[in-house]
Every structure is written in C-alpha cells, then in structure tokens.
Amino acid sequence: MTDPDLPVRQMIEEWAARRPDVDPRPMALFGRLTRADTLANAAIAATLRPHGLSRGEFDVLATLYRGGEELSAGALAGALLLSPAATTNRLDRLQAAGLLTRSPDPADGRSVRVGLTNAGRELLERSVEDHLQGLGTLLHGLSDDERERLSDLLARLLESIAVS
C-alpha cells in the first residue's frame, strides 16, 4: 500500500527547500484533513453501496430516524447543513425509492413534513450497523483515548473556523 501521508511530507520538504522562511505546517494539517476526508468518504461509500445508499441518502434517513422519524423539510435541511435545493434533490430520490414520505405540515400549510416509511426505517436499521463497523475499521489505528482527543480537537478547530 502506498503511504497516504507521503504527498504531505513531500510538500513540507519542498516548501522548506524553496521558502525556508515560511511555516508550511498549517498547509500540512489541512492537507491531511482533506486526504483523510477523501479516503474516508470512499470507504464509507463502499460500505453503504451494498445497501443501495449514498452517504447523503444515509444521512437523510439517519437524521429522520434520530429525530423521531418525522421532521419539517426546513429542520431537515438545517440538520444536514444543506441548501433547500440540495435537500429537495435527496428527498426526491428517497421518496421515489419508497423510503420516505412528504406531507403538508398541519401547523403550517406552507411547510412540508418528511417522514420515514417502514421500508426507510428498516433500511436504515440494517445499514447503520455496517456503517458503524466501517467507521470503526477506519479508526482502528487510534486508541479510544486518541479517538476522544482527536474528536475534541476537531470540535475546537470547527469552532475556530466558524468564528474566522
């Protein structure tokens, strides 16, 4: 297997050779985050593919499941950090597959409620175990303490980025 960190280490060496006056460590950190995200997304997609789901579709089903199986379309879009158009696109595909329903919100006629069908609930319940097992495999090289520290550090990084 090719060393996944080699391009980042090469980048650091190249900056040191060309511009020893600059510190490339921030670029290395974000390069590693980007590479980890790319590799993780590919592995997650491979885990969900046998269930007929993309990661985005899994996220919709999981958000509905966790949220009590019915949410407004706006609340769902907010939870998924998606635009209304992107949310609608995912909802259209999942509804066509018989995994969710959309109905007018009785409290607000302008709003839509999105809910899981029995098939959507069953698919989520089948796929979540494989998904969690796959995520555990991706984290196999870290101890429980390291996982917790990394999670805490990433939460702090998110806060730092959000206020920038």
N, C-alpha and C positions, 0 to 999 in steps of 0.2 A: 504494500500500500504506500502511496506517495505521502510524504509528510505534509499535512494540511497547513502547517504553520510556516513552511519554507518560504512562500512568497512574501509573507510579512517580515520575516527575519532578513530576507534579501533586500526588501525595501529599506529597512533600517540601516543596513550596511551601505547601501547606495547613497542614502542621504548623508551618512557620516563621511563618505568619500567626497561627495560633491559639495556639501554645505555643512561642514563640521560645526558651524556656528548656530545651527538650528536643532531643536529637540524634536525628533520625529515620533516620540512615544505617544502623543495623542493620536496621530495617524495610525500607529500600530494598534492601539487599543480599539479604535473604531473599525479598522481593517479586520481585526479578529472578530469583533461583534458581527460584522457583515458576513464574513466567511462562515461563522458558526450558524447564523440565521439561514444562510443559503443551504448549507448541508443539512441542518435540522429540518427545514421545510421540505427538502427532497425525501428525507427519511419518513417524515410524518405523512406526506402524500402517498408514499409506498405502503404505509400501514393502513391508511384509510381507503385506498383504491379497491381492495377486495370487497369492501362494504358498499362500493358504488358511490362513495362520497369524496368530495374535495375538502380541503381544510376549511374553506369558507362555509361550505354547506354544513359540515360538522359543527362549526362554531355557532351557526344559527340554531340548529337542533339542540345543542348543549345549552345555549343561553335560554331558550324557551323551557327546556327541561328543568334547569336550575331555578328559573324564575317562576315556577308554578305552572308551566305548560301553556300559559296564555299571557301575552303582553301586547301593548299598543305597538304599532309599527314604528312610531317615533322612539319609544323606550327601547325597542329592539335595536334600532339604528344607533342610538346613543351608546348602548352597551357594547355594540360591536365596533364602535368608532368608524362607522361607515356613513357615506352620504346617503340621502334618501334614494337617489337613483341606483346606487350600488346595492342597497338593501332590497329595493324592488326587484332587481335582476335576480338576486339569490332567491327571494321569495317566490318569484315566478317559476323558477326551475324546481324548487322543492314542492310547490303546490301541484305542478304538472306531474310530478312523480308520486303524488298522493301522500306526501309526508307531513303536510301542514294545511291548515285552512285559514282563510281570511274572511272576516265578517265585520259588518258595521259595528262600531262601538255604541252601545245603547246610551252611554253617558254623553257622547259627543258624536253627532251624526257626521262630522267632517273627518273623523278618525276611524282607523281600521284596527281590529283586534286580530292578532295572529296566534294560532294555537296549533299544537301538535295533534296529528291524527294517531290512532293506535299504531299504525304502521311506522310513523315517525318516531314514536316513543320506543317501540320495540327495536328499531334500527339503532337508535341512539344507545339504548341499553346494551345491545350486542357489541357495538363498535367501541364504546368507551373503555371497556376492559383491554382490548387490543391497543387502543390509543395510549392508555396509561402504561401498559407494558412496554410499548415502543419508546415512550418518553423516558422510562426508567433505564432502558438499554442505552439511550443517548447519554445519560448521566452516569453510566457505570464507572467511569474513571474518577469520579468525585466521591468522597466520603459524605456521610449525612451532614457532618459539620460544615464541610466545604460547600455543599449544596445550599445550606442555610445562609452561610456567609455571602455566597455569590448572589443569592436571591436578595438579600438585604442591600448589597452594594448596587445591584441593578435598580432596585427601588430608589435608592438615593440618586443614582445617575438620572433616572426618569424625572425626579423632582428638580434636579439641577438643569436639565434640558428644558423642562416646562417653564421655568422662570427666566430662561435666557431671552 
